[in-house]
Amino acid sequence: MNRDQIKGRGKEAMGKVQKEAGRLSGDTSTEVKGTAKEVAGKTQKTFGDTKAKTEH
């Protein structure tokens, strides 16, 4: 597992939590920020996955 995969999974998880917290509290801004963080994490994780495949 490379650094991008690990960081991406962390961002994705934090984004999910933030999104859910925003949804539960009715704070649209927090929900949107969480969604953005989740997408950024998925993107970074995918980049890391691709990078790992090309290194082998």
N, C-alpha and C positions, 0 to 999 in steps of 0.2 A: 504494500500500500504506500502510495507516495503522499507528499505534503498536500497537494491540491485535493486529493480524495478525502483526506482527513479534515482539512479546513472546510471543504465544501459540505461535508456531512454535518459538521458543527453548525455552520451558518444556516443550513436547511432546517435543522432541529430548532435552533433559536428563533428562526423566522416563524415556524409553525406555532411555537409557544406564544410569541408576540402577537401573531395574527389572532389566535384564539383568545388571548387576553383582551385584545381590542374588541373582538366580537362580543365577548361576554359583558364587557363594561359599556358597550355602545359607543366606543371611541373609534370613529371611522379612520382618523389619521393614524392611530396606532395599528389598526388592522391592515391598512394599506402599506405601511412601512414594514410590517411583518411579512406580508405577501411578497414585497420586493426583495426582502432579505432571503426569503425561502427560495425564490426564483434564482437569485444570485448564487445561492449555495448549490442548487441543483446544477447550474451551469458550470460552476467551478468543479463540482464532483464529476460531471461528465467529461470535462477537459482532462481531469486527472485520470479518469478511466481510459480515455483515448491515448493519453500520454503513456500510460502503463502498457497498453497493448502494443504501441509502436516501439517501445524499448526492448521488448522480448524478441 
